[in-house]
Amino acid sequence: MDIRQSLAAAAYAQPRLAPAAAQPEGGGNLFTQAITNFADTVAQGEAQARAAMTTGVDPHSLVTALAQTELAVETAVTIRDRVVEAYQEILRMPV
């Protein structure tokens, strides 16, 4: 076994501490739910990748999980870009 593979497997095995999302009274709002769903999707993709490296899970489930993760990240980047564009447009408004 290559030392790089064992280091990668060890890095994936370490738990990552994610900031806890504060749930407001009444079950939360849409933005909080979207962030939670995004974090869950990325975590599932990481879990599938970790399982593929260590136990050799079904390649179809790995590809599906990675495709869902990629879509979630692309969506988050698009939303971020739109927010930045809106902020810059507000800054360009004359006072």
DSSP file (Angstrom, degrees, kcal/mol; ACC not computed):
  #  RESIDUE AA STRUCTURE BP1 BP2  ACC     N-H-->O    O-->H-N    N-H-->O    O-->H-N    TCO  KAPPA ALPHA  PHI   PSI    X-CA   Y-CA   Z-CA
    1    1 A M              0   0    0      0, 0.0     2,-0.1     0, 0.0     0, 0.0   0.000 360.0 360.0 360.0 134.7    0.0    0.0    0.0
    2    2 A D     >  -     0   0    0      1,-0.1     4,-1.7     4,-0.0     3,-0.3  -0.459 360.0-130.4 -72.7 142.1    1.3    3.4   -0.9
    3    3 A I  H  > S+     0   0    0      1,-0.2     4,-2.1     2,-0.2     5,-0.2   0.837 107.3  57.8 -64.0 -32.4    2.0    5.8    2.0
    4    4 A R  H  > S+     0   0    0      1,-0.2     4,-2.3     2,-0.2    -1,-0.2   0.885 104.6  50.9 -66.4 -37.1    0.0    8.5    0.2
    5    5 A Q  H  > S+     0   0    0     -3,-0.3     4,-2.5     2,-0.2    -1,-0.2   0.904 110.3  48.6 -66.3 -40.1   -3.1    6.4    0.1
    6    6 A S  H  X S+     0   0    0     -4,-1.7     4,-2.1     2,-0.2    -2,-0.2   0.878 111.6  49.8 -69.2 -34.9   -2.9    5.6    3.8
    7    7 A L  H  X S+     0   0    0     -4,-2.1     4,-2.2     2,-0.2    -2,-0.2   0.897 111.6  48.9 -67.3 -39.3   -2.4    9.3    4.6
    8    8 A A  H  X S+     0   0    0     -4,-2.3     4,-2.2     2,-0.2    -2,-0.2   0.919 111.6  48.9 -65.2 -42.8   -5.4   10.1    2.5
    9    9 A A  H  X S+     0   0    0     -4,-2.5     4,-1.5     1,-0.2    -2,-0.2   0.893 111.5  50.0 -63.6 -38.9   -7.5    7.4    4.1
   10   10 A A  H  X S+     0   0    0     -4,-2.1     4,-1.0     2,-0.2    -1,-0.2   0.882 109.4  51.5 -66.6 -37.4   -6.4    8.7    7.5
   11   11 A A  H  < S+     0   0    0     -4,-2.2     3,-0.4     1,-0.2    -2,-0.2   0.885 110.9  47.7 -67.5 -37.5   -7.4   12.3    6.6
   12   12 A Y  H  < S+     0   0    0     -4,-2.2    -1,-0.2     1,-0.2    -2,-0.2   0.785 107.0  58.1 -72.2 -25.4  -10.8   11.2    5.5
   13   13 A A  H  < S+     0   0    0     -4,-1.5    -1,-0.2    -5,-0.2    -2,-0.2   0.741  85.0  95.4 -76.6 -21.7  -11.3    9.2    8.7
   14   14 A Q  S  < S-     0   0    0     -4,-1.0     2,-0.1    -3,-0.4    -3,-0.0  -0.497  83.1-116.4 -71.6 134.8  -10.8   12.2   10.9
   15   15 A P        -     0   0    0      0, 0.0     2,-0.5     0, 0.0    -1,-0.1  -0.446  23.3-139.4 -70.9 143.6  -14.1   13.9   11.9
   16   16 A R        -     0   0    0     -2,-0.1     2,-0.7    -4,-0.1    -4,-0.0  -0.879  10.4-133.8-104.0 134.3  -14.6   17.4   10.7
   17   17 A L        -     0   0    0     -2,-0.5     3,-0.0     3,-0.0     0, 0.0  -0.784  23.6-167.8 -90.0 118.7  -16.2   19.9   13.1
   18   18 A A        -     0   0    0     -2,-0.7     2,-0.1     1,-0.0     3,-0.0  -0.833  30.2-103.4-104.3 143.1  -18.9   21.9   11.4
   19   19 A P        -     0   0    0      0, 0.0     2,-0.3     0, 0.0    -1,-0.0  -0.439  40.2-116.0 -64.9 135.4  -20.4   25.0   12.9
   20   20 A A        -     0   0    0     -2,-0.1     2,-0.4     1,-0.1    -3,-0.0  -0.563  24.5-128.6 -75.0 129.5  -23.8   24.2   14.4
   21   21 A A        -     0   0    0     -2,-0.3     2,-0.5     1,-0.1    -1,-0.1  -0.650  20.9-125.4 -80.3 129.7  -26.6   26.1   12.7
   22   22 A A        -     0   0    0     -2,-0.4    -1,-0.1     1,-0.0    10,-0.0  -0.635  19.4-147.0 -77.9 123.6  -28.8   27.9   15.1
   23   23 A Q        -     0   0    0     -2,-0.5     3,-0.1     5,-0.1     4,-0.1  -0.821  12.9-142.7 -92.2 115.9  -32.5   26.9   14.6
   24   24 A P    >   -     0   0    0      0, 0.0     3,-0.9     0, 0.0     4,-0.4  -0.294  38.3 -76.7 -70.2 164.9  -34.8   29.8   15.4
   25   25 A E  T 3  S+     0   0    0      1,-0.2     3,-0.3     2,-0.2     0, 0.0  -0.323 115.9  40.4 -59.4 140.3  -38.1   29.1   17.1
   26   26 A G  T 3  S-     0   0    0      1,-0.2    -1,-0.2    -3,-0.1    -3,-0.0   0.595 130.2 -65.6  95.9  11.9  -40.7   27.6   14.8
   27   27 A G  S <  S-     0   0    0     -3,-0.9    -1,-0.2    -4,-0.1    -2,-0.2   0.398  84.2 -85.9  95.6  -4.4  -38.6   25.2   12.8
   28   28 A G        -     0   0    0     -4,-0.4     2,-0.2    -3,-0.3    -5,-0.1  -0.137  46.7 -81.3  94.4 169.0  -36.3   27.6   10.9
   29   29 A N     >  -     0   0    0      1,-0.0     4,-2.0    -2,-0.0     5,-0.2  -0.499  43.0 -95.4-107.1 178.9  -36.5   29.5    7.7
   30   30 A L  H  > S+     0   0    0      1,-0.2     4,-2.3     2,-0.2     5,-0.2   0.865 120.8  53.3 -64.2 -39.6  -35.9   28.5    4.1
   31   31 A F  H  > S+     0   0    0      2,-0.2     4,-2.3     1,-0.2    -1,-0.2   0.916 108.9  49.0 -64.5 -43.0  -32.3   29.7    4.0
   32   32 A T  H  > S+     0   0    0      1,-0.2     4,-2.2     2,-0.2    -1,-0.2   0.894 111.7  49.5 -63.7 -39.9  -31.3   27.7    7.1
   33   33 A Q  H  X S+     0   0    0     -4,-2.0     4,-2.6     2,-0.2    -1,-0.2   0.886 109.7  51.7 -65.8 -38.6  -32.9   24.6    5.6
   34   34 A A  H  X S+     0   0    0     -4,-2.3     4,-2.3     2,-0.2    -2,-0.2   0.910 110.6  47.7 -64.7 -42.3  -31.1   25.1    2.3
   35   35 A I  H  X S+     0   0    0     -4,-2.3     4,-2.5     2,-0.2    -2,-0.2   0.905 112.4  49.7 -64.9 -41.4  -27.7   25.4    4.1
   36   36 A T  H  X S+     0   0    0     -4,-2.2     4,-2.3     2,-0.2    -2,-0.2   0.916 111.3  48.5 -64.1 -43.3  -28.5   22.3    6.2
   37   37 A N  H  X S+     0   0    0     -4,-2.6     4,-2.4     2,-0.2    -2,-0.2   0.893 111.1  51.3 -63.3 -39.8  -29.4   20.4    3.0
   38   38 A F  H  X S+     0   0    0     -4,-2.3     4,-2.3     2,-0.2     5,-0.2   0.933 110.9  47.3 -61.7 -46.8  -26.2   21.6    1.3
   39   39 A A  H  X S+     0   0    0     -4,-2.5     4,-2.3     1,-0.2    -2,-0.2   0.888 112.1  50.6 -63.5 -39.0  -24.1   20.4    4.2
   40   40 A D  H  X S+     0   0    0     -4,-2.3     4,-2.3     2,-0.2    -1,-0.2   0.903 109.9  50.2 -64.9 -41.1  -25.9   17.1    4.3
   41   41 A T  H  X S+     0   0    0     -4,-2.4     4,-2.0     2,-0.2    -2,-0.2   0.916 112.3  46.5 -64.2 -43.6  -25.3   16.5    0.6
   42   42 A V  H  X S+     0   0    0     -4,-2.3     4,-2.3     1,-0.2    -1,-0.2   0.899 111.8  51.8 -65.8 -39.7  -21.6   17.3    0.8
   43   43 A A  H  X S+     0   0    0     -4,-2.3     4,-2.4     1,-0.2    -2,-0.2   0.890 108.6  50.7 -64.4 -38.9  -21.3   15.1    3.9
   44   44 A Q  H  X S+     0   0    0     -4,-2.3     4,-2.3     2,-0.2    -1,-0.2   0.896 109.8  50.7 -65.3 -39.6  -22.9   12.2    2.0
   45   45 A G  H  X S+     0   0    0     -4,-2.0     4,-2.2     2,-0.2    -2,-0.2   0.903 111.4  47.8 -63.3 -41.6  -20.5   12.7   -0.9
   46   46 A E  H  X S+     0   0    0     -4,-2.3     4,-2.7     2,-0.2    -2,-0.2   0.894 110.8  51.5 -65.3 -39.8  -17.6   12.6    1.5
   47   47 A A  H  X S+     0   0    0     -4,-2.4     4,-2.4     2,-0.2    -2,-0.2   0.905 110.6  48.1 -64.7 -40.7  -18.9    9.5    3.2
   48   48 A Q  H  X S+     0   0    0     -4,-2.3     4,-2.2     2,-0.2     9,-0.2   0.905 112.7  48.7 -65.6 -40.7  -19.3    7.7   -0.2
   49   49 A A  H  X S+     0   0    0     -4,-2.2     4,-1.8     2,-0.2    -2,-0.2   0.907 112.0  49.0 -65.0 -41.5  -15.8    8.8   -1.2
   50   50 A R  H  X S+     0   0    0     -4,-2.7     4,-1.8     1,-0.2     5,-0.2   0.912 112.0  48.6 -63.3 -42.4  -14.4    7.6    2.1
   51   51 A A  H  X>S+     0   0    0     -4,-2.4     4,-2.8     1,-0.2     5,-1.4   0.867 109.2  53.3 -66.2 -36.1  -16.2    4.3    1.8
   52   52 A A  H  <5S+     0   0    0     -4,-2.2    -1,-0.2     4,-0.2    -2,-0.2   0.865 110.7  47.1 -67.0 -35.0  -14.9    3.8   -1.8
   53   53 A M  H  <5S+     0   0    0     -4,-1.8    -1,-0.2    -5,-0.1    -2,-0.2   0.844 125.1  28.5 -74.6 -32.5  -11.3    4.3   -0.7
   54   54 A T  H  <5S+     0   0    0     -4,-1.8    -2,-0.2    -5,-0.2    -3,-0.2   0.869 136.3  14.6 -99.4 -41.4  -11.6    2.0    2.2
   55   55 A T  T  <5S-     0   0    0     -4,-2.8    -3,-0.2    -5,-0.2    -2,-0.1   0.597  92.3-118.6-115.4 -12.9  -14.1   -0.7    1.5
   56   56 A G      < -     0   0    0     -5,-1.4    -4,-0.2    -4,-0.1    -3,-0.1   0.985  38.6-167.7  74.2  60.5  -14.8   -0.5   -2.3
   57   57 A V        -     0   0    0     -9,-0.2     5,-0.0    -6,-0.2    -9,-0.0  -0.092  41.8 -59.2 -70.9 176.5  -18.5    0.4   -2.4
   58   58 A D     >  -     0   0    0      1,-0.2     4,-1.6     2,-0.0     3,-0.3  -0.385  44.0-141.8 -58.7 125.4  -20.7    0.2   -5.5
   59   59 A P  H  > S+     0   0    0      0, 0.0     4,-2.5     0, 0.0     5,-0.2   0.829  98.7  60.0 -62.1 -31.2  -19.2    2.6   -8.1
   60   60 A H  H  > S+     0   0    0      1,-0.2     4,-2.2     2,-0.2     5,-0.2   0.918 105.6  46.4 -63.6 -42.9  -22.7    3.6   -9.3
   61   61 A S  H  > S+     0   0    0     -3,-0.3     4,-2.3     2,-0.2    -1,-0.2   0.857 111.6  52.9 -68.0 -33.7  -23.6    5.0   -5.8
   62   62 A L  H  X S+     0   0    0     -4,-1.6     4,-2.5     2,-0.2    -2,-0.2   0.943 110.7  45.9 -65.0 -47.4  -20.2    6.8   -5.6
   63   63 A V  H  X S+     0   0    0     -4,-2.5     4,-2.2     1,-0.2    -2,-0.2   0.896 113.0  50.7 -63.4 -40.4  -20.8    8.5   -9.0
   64   64 A T  H  X S+     0   0    0     -4,-2.2     4,-2.2     2,-0.2    -1,-0.2   0.928 111.7  46.9 -62.8 -45.9  -24.3    9.4   -8.0
   65   65 A A  H  X S+     0   0    0     -4,-2.3     4,-2.2     1,-0.2    -2,-0.2   0.902 113.2  48.6 -64.4 -41.1  -23.2   10.9   -4.7
   66   66 A L  H  X S+     0   0    0     -4,-2.5     4,-2.5     2,-0.2    -1,-0.2   0.865 110.0  51.9 -68.8 -34.8  -20.4   12.9   -6.3
   67   67 A A  H  X S+     0   0    0     -4,-2.2     4,-2.3     2,-0.2    -2,-0.2   0.902 110.5  48.4 -66.4 -40.7  -22.7   14.2   -9.0
   68   68 A Q  H  X S+     0   0    0     -4,-2.2     4,-2.2     2,-0.2    -2,-0.2   0.900 112.3  49.2 -65.1 -40.0  -25.2   15.4   -6.4
   69   69 A T  H  X S+     0   0    0     -4,-2.2     4,-2.4     2,-0.2    -2,-0.2   0.919 110.4  50.5 -64.6 -43.5  -22.3   17.0   -4.4
   70   70 A E  H  X S+     0   0    0     -4,-2.5     4,-2.5     1,-0.2    -2,-0.2   0.913 110.8  49.0 -61.2 -42.9  -21.1   18.7   -7.6
   71   71 A L  H  X S+     0   0    0     -4,-2.3     4,-2.2     1,-0.2    -1,-0.2   0.900 111.0  50.4 -63.3 -41.2  -24.6   20.1   -8.4
   72   72 A A  H  X S+     0   0    0     -4,-2.2     4,-2.2     2,-0.2    -2,-0.2   0.903 111.9  47.0 -64.7 -41.3  -24.9   21.4   -4.8
   73   73 A V  H  X S+     0   0    0     -4,-2.4     4,-2.4     2,-0.2    -2,-0.2   0.915 111.7  50.5 -68.1 -42.3  -21.6   23.2   -4.9
   74   74 A E  H  X S+     0   0    0     -4,-2.5     4,-2.1     1,-0.2    -2,-0.2   0.890 111.0  49.6 -62.0 -38.6  -22.3   24.7   -8.4
   75   75 A T  H  X S+     0   0    0     -4,-2.2     4,-2.4     2,-0.2    -2,-0.2   0.920 110.6  49.4 -64.9 -43.9  -25.7   26.0   -7.1
   76   76 A A  H  X S+     0   0    0     -4,-2.2     4,-2.4     1,-0.2    -2,-0.2   0.895 111.4  49.3 -62.8 -40.4  -24.0   27.5   -4.0
   77   77 A V  H  X S+     0   0    0     -4,-2.4     4,-2.5     2,-0.2    -1,-0.2   0.897 110.3  50.8 -66.4 -40.0  -21.4   29.2   -6.1
   78   78 A T  H  X S+     0   0    0     -4,-2.1     4,-2.1     2,-0.2    -2,-0.2   0.916 111.3  47.7 -63.6 -43.3  -24.1   30.6   -8.5
   79   79 A I  H  X S+     0   0    0     -4,-2.4     4,-2.3     2,-0.2    -2,-0.2   0.916 111.4  50.9 -63.6 -42.8  -26.0   32.0   -5.5
   80   80 A R  H  X S+     0   0    0     -4,-2.4     4,-2.5     1,-0.2    -2,-0.2   0.921 109.4  50.7 -60.8 -43.7  -22.9   33.5   -4.1
   81   81 A D  H  X S+     0   0    0     -4,-2.5     4,-2.4     1,-0.2    -1,-0.2   0.895 110.0  49.8 -61.9 -40.6  -22.1   35.2   -7.4
   82   82 A R  H  X S+     0   0    0     -4,-2.1     4,-2.4     2,-0.2    -1,-0.2   0.899 110.6  49.8 -65.2 -40.1  -25.6   36.6   -7.6
   83   83 A V  H  X S+     0   0    0     -4,-2.3     4,-2.4     2,-0.2    -2,-0.2   0.918 111.4  48.6 -65.0 -42.6  -25.4   38.0   -4.1
   84   84 A V  H  X S+     0   0    0     -4,-2.5     4,-2.6     2,-0.2    -2,-0.2   0.908 110.9  50.9 -64.1 -41.6  -22.0   39.6   -4.8
   85   85 A E  H  X S+     0   0    0     -4,-2.4     4,-2.2     2,-0.2    -2,-0.2   0.920 111.0  48.3 -60.5 -44.1  -23.4   41.1   -8.1
   86   86 A A  H  X S+     0   0    0     -4,-2.4     4,-2.1     2,-0.2    -2,-0.2   0.909 111.5  49.9 -63.7 -41.8  -26.3   42.6   -6.2
   87   87 A Y  H  X S+     0   0    0     -4,-2.4     4,-2.0     1,-0.2    -2,-0.2   0.919 111.3  48.4 -62.9 -44.1  -24.1   44.0   -3.5
   88   88 A Q  H  X S+     0   0    0     -4,-2.6     4,-1.4     1,-0.2    -1,-0.2   0.872 109.6  52.9 -65.3 -35.9  -21.8   45.6   -6.1
   89   89 A E  H  X S+     0   0    0     -4,-2.2     4,-0.5     1,-0.2    -1,-0.2   0.895 108.3  50.4 -65.4 -39.6  -24.8   47.1   -7.9
   90   90 A I  H >< S+     0   0    0     -4,-2.1     3,-1.0     1,-0.2    -2,-0.2   0.893 108.0  53.2 -63.8 -39.8  -26.0   48.6   -4.6
   91   91 A L  H 3< S+     0   0    0     -4,-2.0    -1,-0.2     1,-0.2    -2,-0.2   0.810 105.0  55.5 -66.4 -28.6  -22.5   50.1   -4.0
   92   92 A R  H 3< S+     0   0    0     -4,-1.4    -1,-0.2    -5,-0.1    -2,-0.2   0.586  83.3 109.1 -80.2  -9.7  -22.7   51.7   -7.5
   93   93 A M  S << S-     0   0    0     -3,-1.0     2,-0.1    -4,-0.5    -3,-0.0  -0.445  75.1-117.1 -69.1 136.5  -25.9   53.5   -6.7
   94   94 A P              0   0    0      0, 0.0    -1,-0.1     0, 0.0    -2,-0.1  -0.463 360.0 360.0 -72.9 147.2  -25.6   57.3   -6.3
   95   95 A V              0   0    0     -2,-0.1    -2,-0.0     0, 0.0     0, 0.0   0.425 360.0 360.0 -97.4 360.0  -26.5   58.7   -2.9
